[in-house]
Amino acid sequence: MGAKTIKAGLPSGFRDLLPEMAAKKRWLIEQIIYVYERFGFLPLETPIVEFEETLTGNNPDFNMNIFQIAGSGEKLAMRFDLTVPLARVMAQYPELIKPFKRYQLGTVLRGEKAQRGRYRGFDQLDFDILGPDSILADVEIINIIYDVMMALGINDFLIRVNTRKILNALPFYAGFNPDKLVPVLRIMDKLDKIGLGGVIQALKAKPEFEGHFENPGLSQESVDKIVEFLSLQGDSEEIISELDTLMREIPEAQEGLEELKGLYKFLKATGINPNNWKIDLSVARGLDYYTGPVFETMLTKKPELGSICSGGRFDGLVSRFGNIELPATGASFGIDRLIDVLGALGYLDKISVIGSQILVTSIDKNLSADYIQIASSLREGGLRTEVYLGKEDSLRGQLGYANKKGIPFVLIYGSDEASSGRVKLKEMQTGEQKSISLTNLVAVMTIYCQ
Amino acid sequence: MGAKTIKAGLPSGFRDLLPEMAAKKRWLIEQIIYVYERFGFLPLETPIVEFEETLTGNNPDFNMNIFQIAGSGEKLAMRFDLTVPLARVMAQYPELIKPFKRYQLGTVLRGEKAQRGRYRGFDQLDFDILGPDSILADVEIINIIYDVMMALGINDFLIRVNTRKILNALPFYAGFNPDKLVPVLRIMDKLDKIGLGGVIQALKAKPEFEGHFENPGLSQESVDKIVEFLSLQGDSEEIISELDTLMREIPEAQEGLEELKGLYKFLKATGINPNNWKIDLSVARGLDYYTGPVFETMLTKKPELGSICSGGRFDGLVSRFGNIELPATGASFGIDRLIDVLGALGYLDKISVIGSQILVTSIDKNLSADYIQIASSLREGGLRTEVYLGKEDSLRGQLGYANKKGIPFVLIYGSDEASSGRVKLKEMQTGEQKSISLTNLVAVMTIYCQ
């Protein structure tokens, strides 16, 4: 063994979840999965490592930093999301029955600079429907996001909905080169952060060199049209109606308009509270692969913390792996961001942790076999029970452990109790003590622990 | 997007779990965690990426291949187990209350050559007790392994128990240089695979060069003593008694003898079936960090598939991160190997998958809003319900989907039903059909789906 001491720490952008937080995370995930399963979704698991070309799509412009793996002689990389591996699975196993509805919980890694609230490794809980091109599938995705928030007991949230199809019509409506659409959308997506003034300035900024569209350099006329588009606010019905007037004459906008109308109609049917969703034309989503409706979910009290559940339709992604047409839509809960946002809002305090219910103190080492047996029978009765295994010999020290861990009931058993066949029960909160016969112990504790 | 088609496949040593298998894995994990929690364990989460020196301990002889991560400018690597990160956590957060009992589910990666039944990425479900140096903690670990097997409904397994302390006495008992102990143990560990003859031959093999102990080159006398040691077979009580005779005079063996006696005494108290565990002096475990009792669990019908739950005491590991003495013991279920072994034995067939209970067919697109509403009320009643979202327009096609997916109940609702306020229920197994009023639907389906 190397003799040098190693500093106990983590690289930036990664974190530990200590037991209380990890237990709350587990609870959150279980609630979410329960909703997914009620909609007929089943789990899928793919490995964290993939061939690099699977992830990048051999795209020379691929602009997300990914972790690469060295030393293996293969070009492998760690997944940056769960959507691309899903597309790979759909291509690899054509026998999967469609519509295919799966959820997946998994860690993803991004080789980007760590920032506040941004991790380089984080867990996502995705759910997707593969096969249907119907807007009803997108409506179901939004419905699930809503039901999850309800299951978590959260009311103050907003699902912002848009469609890429209406955004794809922007160049024709505002009169600019469609090649500039992606940088234009990237700028519009920042509306919340840089404000309308910032958006206008960025849209006008001149390209640094010919053919470089990061700065799109739009004309005043185009910018005016985009500003008009972005200023369509109000409730979803109003936005659709005004947008209809604005884009009625643009043939490229018709599909997008139909899509927004369909979303509106069917979301009403789901019974989703209309305060919890709205059409928001500034939502674009960064990833290139979206082709239809896109969604973002924010907590209205903490909009600055960003979206906790995002997604959209990605009809073209599977075709990366061959001549396969497979429409798809889905979304993903960012579990780490969810924890941060719920923590900031005090929601996590309400989640109780499944710790031990009973501590069997271990004050007489000669009775160790008895302690093991008492704990075993309590566990057989389904009670979360631990025998004190630590270094404190005194009852006082062992009660201190129960106290620090928040274990509500403590059993005390020494030679007196052993000879009388009884055990002392101490209730930590009240300090009350009673004597219980060993024969009744499981039955009595079952009642106490209910 | 790159135009070249990408082959949909995985690097060797990695695999996908398609929904049915992923659902069964989820079920297995839930059963195991339920047992851990009954013993008072709480979850912990650490990231999959650590500083490389955290994992290797700056050990120049570190002989496990690990995945390294390139392109980050930092020396990062992916964890190869969950024990070393646990040791880091214990050093990093001294405020954690001891005894500290945590479980962790996580993916680990090993950069080794993939072999049959060996993966380069796999999931482990660890549980460890940090703080106590008492043999009672080791007994509890074995007790948990036993309870997990019971919870999974498996009876034909054997927990093989030994202690490193008795193995550490081997050089003094058999008269060889203690520097050769690790290669000697590595050879003994192969007893199951290469037989006693193979072990003898390997122990005698001459070193290739001075100071190279991979071939220990033991004398005939030493080999005879080791053979005598290894041939102590029979039930645990007999082995302990014969070993006592054999090593009574070796001072270095006394602690190990005491440990085996303690394990025997307290395991009897747990009520564990004596057929399900035994002392086996050939068990050594590969990893350097074990210091006391070690455990391996095999299914007696598939011993060749190896251990599904292994572990042991690792009292020195935390001190890698500073002057911290923290005794520790624990074990780990290898979830992927467990799946493979249970699959090979037919156990997985007994686990039922939580798929949809009800399919709402979607045969009249004009009634889509009704389909959404019917499904919503069934889900509110807790029933796993999906609306058919696919491309099949005909009832026949949609029934085919229910059939392939094994969805037991199908609801049929067209314009006739809409006007009468009723819905047709088809039970797929019998083909039977009945008419149910919409008002009673949730109540009736709740009874059917119980």
Contacts between the chains, C-beta under 8 A, distances in Angstrom:
chain1	res1	chain2	res2	distance
A	1	B	57	6.1
A	1	B	59	5.6
A	1	B	288	7.2
A	1	B	320	7.4
A	2	B	56	8.0
A	2	B	57	5.5
A	2	B	58	3.6
A	2	B	59	4.6
A	2	B	60	6.7
A	4	B	58	5.2
A	5	B	320	7.4
A	5	B	321	6.7
A	5	B	322	5.2
A	5	B	323	7.7
A	6	B	53	5.3
A	6	B	54	6.1
A	6	B	57	6.5
A	6	B	58	6.2
A	6	B	320	5.7
A	6	B	321	5.5
A	7	B	321	7.3
A	8	B	54	7.5
A	8	B	88	4.8
A	8	B	89	7.8
A	8	B	91	3.8
A	8	B	92	4.0
A	8	B	321	4.2
A	8	B	322	7.2
A	9	B	51	7.1
A	9	B	88	8.0
A	9	B	92	6.6
A	10	B	47	6.7
A	10	B	50	7.1
A	10	B	51	7.5
A	11	B	49	6.4
A	11	B	50	7.4
A	11	B	51	6.0
A	11	B	74	5.9
A	11	B	76	5.6
A	14	B	47	3.9
A	14	B	49	5.8
A	15	B	47	6.8
A	16	B	44	7.4
A	16	B	45	6.6
A	16	B	46	5.1
A	16	B	47	7.3
A	16	B	89	5.9
A	16	B	92	7.6
A	16	B	93	7.8
A	17	B	43	7.9
A	17	B	44	7.0
A	17	B	45	4.0
A	18	B	44	6.7
A	18	B	89	7.9
A	18	B	93	6.6
A	18	B	96	7.1
A	19	B	42	3.7
A	19	B	43	6.2
A	19	B	44	5.6
A	19	B	102	5.8
A	20	B	42	7.5
A	22	B	42	7.1
A	22	B	43	4.0
A	22	B	44	5.5
A	22	B	45	4.7
A	23	B	42	5.5
A	23	B	43	5.5
A	25	B	43	7.9
A	25	B	45	7.1
A	26	B	43	5.7
A	37	B	354	5.6
A	37	B	384	5.7
A	38	B	379	4.6
A	38	B	382	7.2
A	38	B	383	7.3
A	38	B	384	5.2
A	38	B	385	6.9
A	39	B	379	7.0
A	39	B	384	7.7
A	39	B	385	7.4
A	39	B	386	6.1
A	40	B	355	6.9
A	40	B	356	3.6
A	40	B	384	5.9
A	40	B	385	6.8
A	40	B	386	3.3
A	40	B	407	7.9
A	42	B	19	3.7
A	42	B	20	7.5
A	42	B	22	7.1
A	42	B	23	5.5
A	42	B	353	6.9
A	42	B	354	7.6
A	42	B	355	6.1
A	43	B	17	7.9
A	43	B	19	6.2
A	43	B	22	4.0
A	43	B	23	5.5
A	43	B	25	7.9
A	43	B	26	5.7
A	44	B	16	7.4
A	44	B	17	7.0
A	44	B	18	6.7
A	44	B	19	5.6
A	44	B	22	5.5
A	45	B	16	6.6
A	45	B	17	4.0
A	45	B	22	4.7
A	45	B	25	7.1
A	46	B	16	5.1
A	47	B	10	6.7
A	47	B	14	3.9
A	47	B	15	6.8
A	47	B	16	7.3
A	47	B	107	7.9
A	47	B	121	4.9
A	48	B	48	6.7
A	48	B	107	5.8
A	48	B	109	7.6
A	48	B	121	6.2
A	49	B	11	6.4
A	49	B	14	5.8
A	49	B	67	7.8
A	49	B	109	7.1
A	49	B	120	7.5
A	49	B	121	5.8
A	50	B	10	7.1
A	50	B	11	7.4
A	51	B	9	7.1
A	51	B	10	7.5
A	51	B	11	6.0
A	53	B	6	5.3
A	54	B	6	6.1
A	54	B	8	7.5
A	57	B	1	6.0
A	57	B	2	5.5
A	57	B	6	6.6
A	58	B	2	3.6
A	58	B	4	5.3
A	58	B	6	6.3
A	59	B	1	5.6
A	59	B	2	4.6
A	60	B	2	6.8
A	67	B	49	7.7
A	67	B	69	5.3
A	67	B	71	7.3
A	67	B	72	7.1
A	68	B	69	7.0
A	68	B	70	4.7
A	68	B	71	5.0
A	69	B	67	5.3
A	69	B	68	7.0
A	69	B	69	6.3
A	69	B	70	6.8
A	69	B	78	7.9
A	70	B	68	4.6
A	70	B	69	6.7
A	70	B	70	3.5
A	70	B	71	7.9
A	71	B	67	7.3
A	71	B	68	4.9
A	71	B	70	7.9
A	71	B	111	6.7
A	72	B	67	7.0
A	72	B	111	6.0
A	74	B	11	5.9
A	76	B	11	5.6
A	78	B	69	7.9
A	88	B	8	4.9
A	89	B	8	7.8
A	89	B	16	5.9
A	89	B	18	7.9
A	91	B	8	3.8
A	92	B	8	4.0
A	92	B	9	6.6
A	92	B	16	7.6
A	93	B	16	7.8
A	93	B	18	6.6
A	96	B	18	7.2
A	97	B	401	7.0
A	97	B	404	5.1
A	97	B	405	6.0
A	98	B	390	6.0
A	98	B	391	7.9
A	99	B	388	7.7
A	99	B	389	5.0
A	99	B	390	4.5
A	99	B	401	7.7
A	101	B	386	7.0
A	102	B	19	5.9
A	107	B	47	7.9
A	107	B	48	5.7
A	107	B	107	7.3
A	109	B	48	7.6
A	109	B	49	7.1
A	111	B	71	6.7
A	111	B	72	6.1
A	120	B	49	7.5
A	121	B	47	4.9
A	121	B	48	6.2
A	121	B	49	5.8
A	129	B	389	6.4
A	131	B	389	7.4
A	131	B	390	5.5
A	131	B	391	7.1
A	132	B	389	4.1
A	132	B	390	5.6
A	132	B	391	7.1
A	134	B	389	6.0
A	136	B	362	7.7
A	136	B	368	5.9
A	136	B	372	7.4
A	136	B	387	7.0
A	136	B	389	5.7
A	137	B	389	5.0
A	139	B	372	7.0
A	140	B	372	8.0
A	140	B	387	7.2
A	140	B	389	7.0
A	143	B	372	7.6
A	143	B	376	7.5
A	147	B	379	7.4
A	265	B	369	7.2
A	266	B	368	6.5
A	266	B	369	6.3
A	266	B	372	6.3
A	268	B	369	7.8
A	269	B	368	7.6
A	269	B	369	3.6
A	269	B	370	7.9
A	269	B	372	4.7
A	269	B	373	5.9
A	270	B	372	5.4
A	270	B	373	7.6
A	270	B	376	6.1
A	271	B	373	7.1
A	271	B	376	5.9
A	288	B	1	7.2
A	316	B	1	8.0
A	320	B	1	7.3
A	320	B	5	7.4
A	320	B	6	5.7
A	321	B	5	6.6
A	321	B	6	5.5
A	321	B	7	7.3
A	321	B	8	4.2
A	322	B	5	5.2
A	322	B	8	7.2
A	323	B	5	7.7
A	353	B	42	6.9
A	354	B	37	5.6
A	354	B	42	7.6
A	355	B	40	6.9
A	355	B	42	6.1
A	356	B	40	3.6
A	359	B	40	8.0
A	362	B	136	7.7
A	368	B	136	5.9
A	368	B	266	6.5
A	368	B	269	7.6
A	369	B	265	7.2
A	369	B	266	6.3
A	369	B	268	7.8
A	369	B	269	3.6
A	370	B	269	7.8
A	372	B	136	7.4
A	372	B	139	7.0
A	372	B	140	8.0
A	372	B	143	7.6
A	372	B	266	6.3
A	372	B	269	4.7
A	372	B	270	5.4
A	373	B	269	5.8
A	373	B	270	7.6
A	373	B	271	7.0
A	376	B	143	7.5
A	376	B	270	6.1
A	376	B	271	5.9
A	379	B	38	4.7
A	379	B	39	7.0
A	379	B	147	7.4
A	382	B	38	7.2
A	383	B	38	7.3
A	384	B	37	5.8
A	384	B	38	5.2
A	384	B	39	7.6
A	384	B	40	6.0
A	385	B	38	6.9
A	385	B	39	7.4
A	385	B	40	6.9
A	386	B	39	6.1
A	386	B	40	3.3
A	386	B	101	7.1
A	387	B	136	7.0
A	387	B	140	7.2
A	388	B	99	7.8
A	389	B	99	5.0
A	389	B	129	6.4
A	389	B	131	7.4
A	389	B	132	4.1
A	389	B	134	6.0
A	389	B	136	5.7
A	389	B	137	5.0
A	389	B	140	7.0
A	390	B	98	6.0
A	390	B	99	4.5
A	390	B	131	5.5
A	390	B	132	5.6
A	391	B	98	7.9
A	391	B	131	7.1
A	391	B	132	7.2
A	401	B	97	7.0
A	401	B	99	7.7
A	404	B	97	5.1
A	405	B	97	6.0
A	407	B	40	7.9
